[in-house]
Amino acid sequence: MAPSPPSPSPSRPVATTRTRRPRSTTTTRSDTRTAPGSVKDSWTIEYDNIVPDVALNKILDDTYKTKTPDASFYVGLITGPGAAGCAAGDTMASHPGWTENVVYSDATRPAWTPGAVSGKSVSNSASPAQFNINGTATVGGAFLISGAAGSANTKAGSSGTPRSCGPFSTGDKAVTNGGTLTVTITATAS
């Protein structure tokens, strides 16, 4: 006769909670102007991003352990083609599937300034990050990074925590000298 399975111990309750992976959606708008007030080319794209493992670990650490979240967030551009190479294992020091695009005149990566958190989402739609394009380039996507000013906002820098990364859903886009590219990023927990 087989022994009966042990009965649950009332003194050792077991609880397992599984949290779904957060997601981030980016809306990018570009206006290329040939003269003040005129728009030569304009496009808007919305696409989902990957949230790298290092960002998930940072969220858990900030929320449950150290309770010291990064105070500053910045937006960067990805050179196309190749933004589809965003991966869960990416860090700012190592992201072999993509390279940062720095063809803009701003001295640093622009700040991501989020509004109020509502409906499990937060966005910088009231204050989009703006890039002043100063050359001809192909942009394949965008990323969000957190960390200290002076390191995480450094163009092509390797410090900071990448919070999201993603390619444009409609493919790479050309930008030209004198244009502006604005990026809105919405982070959603679901």
C-alpha positions in Angstrom: 0.0 0.0 0.0 1.4 3.4 -1.0 1.8 6.0 1.7 -0.7 8.9 1.5 0.7 12.3 0.5 1.5 14.6 3.4 -1.2 17.0 4.3 -0.5 20.8 4.2 0.9 22.1 7.3 -1.2 24.9 8.8 2.0 26.5 10.3 3.7 26.8 6.8 1.4 28.6 4.4 2.7 28.9 0.9 2.0 31.9 -1.3 3.2 32.5 -4.8 2.6 35.7 -6.7 3.6 36.1 -10.3 3.9 39.6 -11.8 3.7 40.1 -15.5 6.5 41.8 -17.4 5.9 45.6 -17.6 5.8 47.0 -21.0 6.6 50.4 -22.6 5.1 52.0 -25.6 6.9 54.8 -27.5 5.3 57.4 -29.8 7.8 59.2 -32.0 7.0 62.2 -34.1 9.3 63.8 -36.7 9.0 67.1 -38.4 11.6 68.0 -41.0 11.4 71.7 -41.8 12.8 73.3 -45.0 12.1 76.8 -43.8 10.7 78.3 -40.6 7.0 77.4 -40.4 7.0 74.9 -43.3 6.9 71.2 -42.8 8.6 69.1 -45.5 8.0 65.6 -44.0 6.1 64.6 -40.9 5.4 61.2 -39.4 4.2 59.6 -36.2 4.9 56.0 -35.1 3.7 54.1 -32.0 5.4 50.9 -31.0 6.0 48.5 -28.1 9.4 48.2 -26.5 11.3 45.5 -24.6 12.0 46.1 -20.9 15.5 44.7 -20.3 16.2 42.3 -17.4 18.5 44.9 -15.7 15.5 47.3 -15.6 13.2 44.6 -14.1 15.8 44.0 -11.4 16.1 47.8 -10.8 12.3 48.1 -10.4 12.3 45.2 -7.9 15.3 46.7 -6.0 13.8 50.2 -6.0 10.4 49.0 -4.8 11.1 46.2 -2.3 14.7 46.4 -1.2 16.6 49.7 -1.3 13.6 52.0 -1.9 16.0 54.4 -3.6 14.8 54.8 -7.2 16.7 56.8 -9.8 15.5 60.4 -10.0 16.5 61.1 -13.6 15.4 59.5 -16.9 16.6 60.3 -20.4 15.7 59.4 -24.0 18.1 58.2 -26.6 17.8 57.3 -30.3 18.8 54.0 -32.0 20.6 54.0 -35.3 18.9 52.0 -38.1 18.9 49.5 -39.4 19.3 47.1 -36.4 17.0 48.4 -33.7 15.2 45.1 -33.8 18.2 43.8 -31.9 16.9 45.1 -28.6 17.2 42.2 -26.1 16.3 41.3 -22.6 20.0 41.0 -21.7 20.9 44.5 -22.9 22.8 46.9 -20.6 24.2 50.3 -21.5 27.7 48.9 -21.5 26.7 46.0 -23.7 23.9 46.0 -26.3 25.3 44.1 -29.3 22.0 44.3 -31.4 21.9 48.1 -31.7 24.0 51.3 -31.6 23.0 54.8 -30.3 22.3 57.5 -32.9 23.8 60.9 -31.8 23.0 63.0 -34.9 21.5 65.8 -32.9 22.9 69.1 -31.7 21.7 68.8 -28.1 24.7 68.5 -25.7 23.1 65.5 -23.9 20.3 63.0 -24.2 17.0 64.9 -23.5 15.2 64.4 -20.2 12.1 62.2 -19.9 9.7 64.2 -17.8 6.8 62.0 -16.8 3.4 63.3 -15.8 1.0 61.8 -13.2 0.7 58.0 -12.9 -2.8 57.0 -13.7 -4.5 53.8 -14.9 -1.2 51.8 -14.4 0.6 54.1 -16.9 2.9 57.1 -16.9 4.0 59.1 -19.9 5.9 62.2 -20.9 3.1 63.2 -23.4 2.8 66.7 -21.8 6.6 67.3 -22.3 8.0 65.0 -25.1 11.7 64.6 -25.4 13.0 66.7 -28.4 16.0 66.1 -30.6 17.3 68.8 -32.9 18.7 66.9 -35.8 22.0 68.3 -37.2 22.9 65.8 -39.9 21.4 63.1 -42.2 20.8 59.8 -40.5 18.6 56.8 -40.3 16.8 56.3 -37.0 15.5 52.9 -36.2 14.0 53.3 -32.7 14.4 54.8 -29.3 15.3 53.9 -25.7 14.7 55.1 -22.2 17.5 55.2 -19.6 17.7 56.1 -15.9 20.6 57.2 -13.8 22.5 60.2 -12.5 22.8 63.4 -14.6 26.3 63.7 -16.0 26.5 60.0 -16.8 23.1 58.6 -17.9 22.4 61.6 -20.0 25.8 61.4 -21.8 25.4 60.9 -25.6 26.8 57.4 -26.5 27.6 56.9 -22.8 27.7 53.4 -21.2 26.4 54.4 -17.7 22.8 54.1 -16.4 20.1 51.5 -16.5 18.2 51.0 -19.8 14.5 51.0 -19.0 13.1 50.2 -22.4 14.3 49.8 -26.0 12.5 49.2 -29.2 12.5 49.5 -33.0 10.0 51.6 -34.9 7.0 49.4 -35.9 7.0 50.8 -39.4 10.8 50.4 -40.1 13.7 52.8 -40.1 13.1 56.5 -40.7 15.4 59.1 -42.4 16.0 62.4 -40.5 17.8 65.4 -42.0 19.6 68.4 -40.8 17.3 71.1 -39.4 14.5 68.7 -38.5 13.2 67.9 -35.0 12.3 64.5 -33.7 10.0 64.3 -30.6 9.6 61.1 -28.6 6.9 60.3 -26.1 7.3 57.2 -24.0 4.5 55.6 -22.0 5.4 53.0 -19.4 2.5 50.6 -18.5 2.3 48.0 -15.8 -0.3 45.3 -16.6 
